[in-house]
Amino acid sequence: MYILGLATMTDSAAVLMRDGHVVAAAEEERFSRIKHDGGFPYRATQFTLNSGGISIDDVDHIAVYWDPYKLAYRARYMLETMVRDWSLFAERFRRSLNVWSDSRGRDSGWASLFRTKETIYKHFGKLPRTIHFLDHHLCHMASCFFSSSFPESAILIMDGTGEAACTTWGIGRGVGLEKINEHCLPHSLGHFYSAITGYLGFKMLDGEYKLMGLSPYGDPSGARWIRRNFLRSTRPGSYSLDCRVLDYHRALRGNFDGEFARYFGPPRARSDVVNFDDRHRDIAASTQRAFEEVAFDVAKELRRHTGMTRVALAGGCGLNCIFNGKILGSGIFDEIYVPPVPHDAGGALGAAMLLYVQLTGKRPEPIVHAQFGPAFDNSQIQAALWKRSDLISEKLDKEAVVSRAANLLASGGVIGWMHGPMEYGPRALGNRSFLADPRSDSIRDTINAKIKKRELFRPFAPSVKAEKASEYFEIGQSSPFMSIIVPVRQNKRAIIPAVTHVDGTARPQTVVREVNPRYWDLLDSFETLTGVPVLLNTSLNIQEPIVCSPEEALATFAASGVDALAVGDYWVMHRENPSQICPTI
C-alpha cells in the first residue's frame, strides 16, 4: 500500500510510504529554491513518486496535513476579536484572507485544500484513489511518536497554531494516540516567540533560531516583566498570552505597538543586519527564559499527569534546541525524542504515518536517519562538472576522498561535503555540509562572515562519533538530528572552541557508522590525525535553501571560497587556486 503524505501552506513537503516504510521524503524548498516554500509540493511529490517508480494513480491514499473542515473555532475566535478590539480584528481578518486565498498564487492556502483533487489532476493528469484531511496536531503527534522507537511516551506539541490548538499534550502507546489537553488560539507559544523575533528585526517565521542563538549573550532579567504582563501562568501546566502587549498578527505587518515596546523600547530595524546592542541581547535572553519557564511548567505537569518517563516533542517549537536540552538535563523526563523534521514540513511524515496506523492498525517503521532526499551518481556529478570551467576536479575512490578531506580539515582547511541522499529536514547531517576543524576558535568568525555571510553571534554545531559523544558532551542518549543543546564537558571546551557556544553548550549530532558510514569514516580519520572525533558541521548553502543537486553544490562552492568540495567521489578545487588538491599536514 502506497501512502503519500503532503504538507502545504507552510514549509511544504511530500513523503511517500510503502507498507509502513518511508521510500522518499523532501521539502519543496529544495527544488523551488524558495526558502520555506508553502506552495503545493509539486516537485517534492514528483521526486517521491519517481523514487518509488510509480505514478500518482498508483498511490492508494493521500494524507494531507491539515483539516480545512475544522475551522469553526477560528470563526468564533474572529468574531470574539471583532467584539473586543475592532482594529485587531481588522489585522487578523486581513491575515486570514491572505491565508485563505494565498495571495502568492502557489496553490496554497485554506481554499486550495478544498481543491486538492483538482490541483493534483491539473499538475499530474491523473488522480489518486483517496484523499484524507487530517488534524494538524494529530499529525505532529504521529510524526514524533510513531517515528520514535518508544513503545509508549508522553507527547508535547508546541507551535504557532493548527486548526485551533497551539499546544497539545498527549500520550502514545503502541499504535494509539490520545490527546489529553490543548491550549487554543490566541494562547500560542509559537506566536509569542515569533512576534518578538520580528520585534528584534529578524524575519518572522524564519529567524526564530537567530533569536535563540542571540539569547545566551544577554541578561534574562526581563523575563520577570514578560511573565507578569505578557505570558502568564494561570495554573500548573497552563498559561495565557495577552496579545494586547504584543500581537503576532500586527507584528507580521511591522506594527509593534503595545506595552512590550513601551517597556523594552523601540523595535530593532530589519534593515540593520549587523548591529546588536545589550538591549537586544537582553530581550532575546528574556524571551528565551520566559518561553522555557512556561514550557517547563507544561512539561512537569505532563510528566505528573501521565507518569511517563519518556517524551516525544514536535511542532515548530520543537526546534527550540535550548529548551530540548534543558528538559533532558532537568530530569523531568529520562529520555526525549525529536524527529528530524519537527516543524510543519514534518507534517507530511506525520500525516502518512497517522493514516497508515488508522488503515492497518500497524505501527510504521521508526526513523533512524533523515537520508530520504535525492541522491546523485558519479555520472550526474561529472556532467555537472563539465559545465564549470572555473573548477577543476579529480575522481578518487571513497577511501581517498575521506583521507584527503580529513588531511585538509586537520590542516585548517574548510570543505564542502556532499554525498548520498539529501537530508529531509532543516539540518545538514553530513550529506550536504560545510565542514571545518572545531579546534580553531577563529574559524567560527571566518565561516560566519566570509562563507555563510551571516551574523557573527550565530553558533555552529558539532558532529561527533556516537560512541565518543559522552566524552565531549553532557549527554546520555543519542542525538542523531541535532535537536538537543547540551553542555560541553568542562575539560573539552578549550579543545573544541569553534563549536562551543558562549554559554558552554553545543548542539551535537551523534553519528552512527551503520547509518552514515562515509561521514563516520571521515570523523574517524580526523580523530586519527588529531585525537578529536568531532567536526564543525554547518549546512551547505549561502542565504538560500540547503543545496540539493551537484549543480547547486558546485555553484555554492564557487561562491563560498572554501578550500575544496568533496562531491560524491570527486574532489573539486578552484581553478585559480589548485594548490590544495593534494593537501598534506
N, C-alpha and C positions, 0 to 999 in steps of 0.2 A: 504494500500500500504506500503510495506516494502522498505526502502532505507538504504543501508549500505554505510556509509562514510568511506573512507580509507585515512590515511596519511602514507606516506612511504618516504624513503631516509633519513630523519632526524626526530627523535622523533616520531616514528611510532605509530599509534593508530587506533582504529576502533570504530565506533559509529553506532548503529542500531536505526533507527527511524521507527515508525509505525504511519502513518496518522498524521505526524507533531509532534509527541511526542517522546522524547528520551526514548528508552527502556533500553539501556545499553551503556556504554562507558568506555574505558580503554586504557591505553598506553601499548605498547608491553613490555617495560622495566620491568613492574611489574610482568610479567610472566617469561620472559627470564632471569631476574636479571642482564641484561647488561644495564648500565646507557646510556640514550639517544639512545637506540637501534633504528637503522634506517633500519633494515631489514623488509621484508614483514611481516605485523602484523598477522601471522597465529594464535597465541594463543589468542590475543585480539579479533580477528574475531570469533574464535570458542566460546569464552566466550559470546560475544554478541548474537550469534546465539542460544546458549544454554539458555541464559536468555529469549529470545523471544520464545523458544520452537519450533524453526524452523530449517531447513537445508538451505544450500546455494542456492538450486534450488527454495526455496520459496521466495527468495529475488527478488523483481521486478526490482530494479535498483541498480547498484553500482556506487557511485560517488567518483572519485579519485582526490585527492587534488594536482594535477599538470596537465599541458597540455604539453606533450612532442612534440606536433606538433607546438609549438610556440618557436622554438629555433633559428629562423632566426636572431634575434637581437644579440644573443650570438655569432653566427658565424661571423657576421660583426664586432662585438666588438673584437673578437680574431684576425681577420685579421688586424684591425687597430692597435692593440697592436704589432703585428709582424712587421709592418712597422716602428713604433716609437721606440720600445725597444725589441730587439731580446731576451735578457736574461729574461726579464719579461714575454715575450710571452712563453718562454720555461717553466717557472714556472706555468703559467696559463694553458698551454696545458697539462702539467703533471697532474695538479689538475683535469682538465676536463676529462682526460682519466680515472682517478680513479672514478670520479662521474659517468661517462658514463657506465663503465663496472662493478662497485662495486667490487673492489679487495678483499673485505671481504667475498664474496660469499654467501650473505644472501638474494638473490633475491631482491636486491635493486639497485638503480642507474637508470639513464635515460633509458638505453637499456631495463631494466627489465619492464619499464612501457609499452613498446610496446608488452611485453609478458604477460601482466596481466591475460588475459583469460587462457593461458596455465598454468601459475603459480597457479591460483585458481583451475583449474581442477586437476593438479598434486597433490595438497595437499588435496582437499576436494572430489575429484572423481566426481564432478558434476559442472555444470556451471550455473551462474546467467543468467537472461534473457537479460540484457543490461548493458554495461559498458560505463560510461561517464567520459571523462577527462575534468577537469575544471581549469580555470585560478587561479593561486596561490593567487594573491592579492584579486580577487573577493571572493574567499573562506574566506580569512581573514576578508573582509568586512562583509560577511554574518555571520561569527562567532560572531562578536561583535555587529552588528546592530540587526539581527533577534533574537539573544538570549537575547537582552535587552527588556525592556518594553517601550522604547522610540517610540512614533508614528512617529517622524522624528528627525534626528540629523545630524550633521557633522560627518564624519568618517575620521580617521587618521590612516594609516597603515605604520609602520616603521619596517624594518627587515634587514637581510643580503641581500637577493635578492630572487625574484620569478623567473619566466622565464626570465624577463628582469628588471622589476620595483623593486626599493629598497624602495621608499617612495611613497605612493599614497594618494591623497586627494579624498574625495568622499562625497556624500550625500545619506542618506537613507530616503525614505518616504514610509510608508506603506509596500508594497511588492516590491518597486523599489529600485535599487541600481544604482548610477551614478558615474562613475569616472570623475573627473574634472581636475586632474593634476597628473603627475608622474615624479619622478626622477629615471632614469635608471642607470645601471652599467656604470662606476665604482663608482658612487656617492652614496655610501651606508653608512648610519649612523651605521648600524649593523656591517659592516666590519670595520669601524673606531674604534668602541668600542672594537670589538673582537681582532683586531690587537694589541691594547695597553694592553688588557688583557693578551695576550701572552707575550708581552714585559715585563710585571710585574711578569712573572713567573707562572701565572695561566694557566690552560688548556683552550685553546680556544674552543669556542662553549660549554663550561661547566662552566667556572669560572668567567663569566662576573658579576654575582651577588657578587662575592668576591671583585672585583674592586669597585663596588657600595658601598659595606659595608665598605671598607677601606677609601673611599673618604672623609667622614666627619672629618677624623683625620688630613687632610693636608691643605696646603695653595694653593688655586686655582689660584694664580697669573700667573702660566704658561699657563693658558688658552689664554692669550693675544697672546703669540707666536703661539699657536696651531691655533688660529683663523686667524692670518695673513699668516701662511705658509702652513697649512695642511687642515683645514676645514674652508673654506671661505664662507661668504655670498656674493651672486652676485647681487641680487635684493630682494625686500621684499618677503619673503616666499620661497626663492630659495637659493641654496648653491652648492658648488662644493668641491670635495675631490681630493687632489693632491697625488696620490699613490706613487709618487717618494719619498715622505717624509718618508712614512712607508707603505709598501704594505701588504695587507691581505694575499695574496697567498704565498708570500715569508715567512711571519710570520708563516704560518701553518707549514713550514718546518724548523722553528727555525732561519730563516735569518731575522735579524732586521736592516740590513744595510740601511743607508739613513740619511737625515737631522735630523730626530727625535732623533736617537741615538747620533748623533754628538752634538746636543744641550742639551739633557737631560742626557747623559751619557750612559754607557753600560747597556744592559738589565739585569734584575734580573734572576738568575739561577732557573729553576724549581725545582732543587734538594734541594734548600734551602726553606724548608717548614715552617720555624719558623720566621726567622729574617726579619724585615722590618725596614728601617730607614726613616728619614724625607724625603729624596729624593723620595722614593717610595710612601709615603703618599701624597706628593705634586703632583706627577704625576697623581695619582688616582683622587685627588681633581680637578686638572686642566682638566683632561679628562671629568669628570662628568660635570664640569661647561661649557666647550665648547659644549658638547652634548646638555645640557639644553638650552644654548643661541640659538643655531641653531634650535632646536626643538620648542622652544618658538616662534621664529620668524615665523616658519612654521604654528604653531597653531594660532598665531594672524592673519596671512594673511588668514588662513582658515576661521576664525570667520568673518573677514571683507568681504570675498568673498561670504560666504553662508548666513550670518546673523543668523545662528543657535545658540541657547543658550545652547545646549547640544552637547557633543561629545562622540563618541564610539571609543575606541582605541584597536588595536591588532597588531600582528606581534611580533617578538622576543623582540623588544624594548618596547613593552607594559609591559614587566616585569621590566622595569626601574621605580620602585615604587616611587623613589625620584621625578622624573620628573612628574609622575602622580599626586602626592600630590601638587607639586608646580603649576601645571596647575589649579588644583581645587582652591588652595589658592589665585591665582593671579586674579581671577575673569574674565579671558578670556572667560571661559565657566561657566555657573551656576552649571552644573552637568556633571559628567563623568561616563562612564561605561567601565569597562574592564572585559571580560569574565573570567571564572575560568581557561581557557586554551588559553591564547593569542598567545602562540608560535606555532611552527609547529604541535605539537600534536593536537592542536585545529583545524587544517585544516580539520580533519576528520569530526568534527562537522559542520564547515562551508560548506564543500562540500555537506553533507547530507541536510543541511538547504537550501542552494542555489538551489540544484536540486529540492527539494520539492516545492519551490516557482516557479521555472521555469515550472514544470509539472502541478501544480494545480492552480497557481495564488493566493494561500492562504499563510498566514504567519504562520510559526510554533509556537509552544508554547514557551514562553520565559523561560530562565533558571534561577531558583531561588535558586538552590543548585547544588553541584557538586557530589552528592552521587549516582553515576551511575555504580560503580565497583562491584566486587564480595562481597557478604555477606556470613557469615558462622553461622550456628545454633549451639546450645549448644552441640549437639551430635558430630558434627565435631570438636568442641573445645575440648571436653572430649577425643576424640580419639587421638588428638594431645598431650594432657597432659599425656595420658597413656604411651607415648614413652619417657617421660622425668623423669628419676629417680632423677635428680638433683633439681627438683622443687616440691613444694607441693601446693595444691590448695584447695579451698573451694567454693562450689556453693552457691550463695546467690540470693535473689530476687533483682530486679532492684533498689529499694529504698535503700537497704542495701549496694549495690555496690557504689552508689552515696554517701551515708553517710560516708562510710569507706574511700573512696577516698578523700572526702572533709576534713575529720579529719586529714588524713595523710599529705595532702598538707598544711593545716594550721599549722601543727606542724613542717614544714620544710622539709618534705619528697619530693622525686621525684618519679613519677609513669609513667608507660607506660599505654596507654589508647587506646583500640581497641574495636570498636563496630560498627555494621551496615555495610552498603556498603562502600567499599573503594572509596576515592575521585578520580575523574577524573581531572588531572592537577597536577602542581608541588607543590601545597600547601597541607599540612596536616591541615584539617579544623575541627578537633575534633573527627575524626573517626580512625585515625592512628597517634597518637601523643605521645610524651613525654610531661608531664605537671609538672609545679612547681609553687611555690609561688612567685609572682612578687615583693613582698615587700622585698625580700632578695637580696641585691646587690651582695653578694658573690656567690650566686647560679649560676650566669651567667658564671663565670670563671670555676666553678666546672663542669657544664654541657659541656662547650666547651672542656675543657682539658681531663676530665676523662670519660665522657659518649659519647659525639659526636665525640671526638678526632679530633678537627678541630681548626682553627686559633682563637686566643683569641679575635681578634677585631670583630669577627662575631656577629651581634646583634640577639636577639630573639624577636619574635613577640608576642603581647598580643591578647588573645581572650577576648571579653567583651560582656556582655548582651547588646543587641541592644538598649534597652530603657535607658541605662546608658552611652552610648558611648560619647555623647556630654558633659557629666560631666567631663570626663577624657581626652578627645582629642578634638582638634580644628577641628571638622568635623561636617558638617550639612547634610550629606547624608549617606546612608548605604554603608558598605564596606564588603560584605559577603565573598569575596575571597582573602583577604589580599593583595590587589593590589595597595593600596594608602598609602604613608608615609606622616604623618601629625604631627604637633607639639603636644606634650603632654602639657596639661594645666599647667601653671607655678606652681599652688598650688598642683598639683598631682605628680610632678616629683619625689619628695622625698618619696612619698608613694609607687610608683611602679618603683623603680630604675632598676630592673632587665630587664625591657622591654623598658626602656628609653635610646635611643642611646646618644652618646657623644654630639650630637648637639641638644638634647632636643626633638627629634622626635621619632615616633614609627610607626609600620605598623599594625594597628589594624584589627582584624576580628570581625565584628559585628554579634552576634549570636542571631537568632530569635527562640523563643520557638517552634513555629509551624513547623519550618524547621528541627531542630535538638533537639528534646525535652530532650533526656538524657544528652547531653552536656550542654544545657541551665540549666537543673536542677543541674548539678554539679557546674556551675558558681553561681547559686543562693544559693546553700548550702554553698559554700565557702564564699559568701558575708554575709550570716547569721552568720558565725563563725568569720569573720574578718572585716566586713564592707566594703570589697573591691570586686566588681563584675568582677574582672579581673584575668586571669590566664596566666602564661607564657606557650606558646604553640610552640613546635618545632616538626619536623617530626620524626616519629618512624622508624629510620634507623641509621646505623653507616657506613658511607662511602660506601653506596650501595643504590639502589632504595628504596623508601618507602615500608615497608612491605605490603604484600597482604594477606597472609594466616595465620591461627593460628600457624602453624609450624614456619613460619618466625618470627612472633611476639615473640614466646617463645624463639627462638634462639637469637634474638636481645636483649630481656630482660636478658637472661642468660649472655650475653657478656657485658651488659652495667653496671651492678652493681647497678641499681636504686633500690628503696626500694620495689616496688610492681608493678604488672601488673594486670590491670582490663581488661579482655578479655571476651566479652560477659557478661554472668552472673557469671563468675568465677573470684575469687580473688587469684592471684598466687604470691608465695613468693619463695625465695631461700631456699633450704632445710637447708643449714648450718646457716641461719640467719632468723628464723621464728618469731622473737620477735615482728615484726611489724604487725603480722597477725590481731591483734585487736587493732589498734592504738587509742590512746586517746590524748587529749590535756588538 
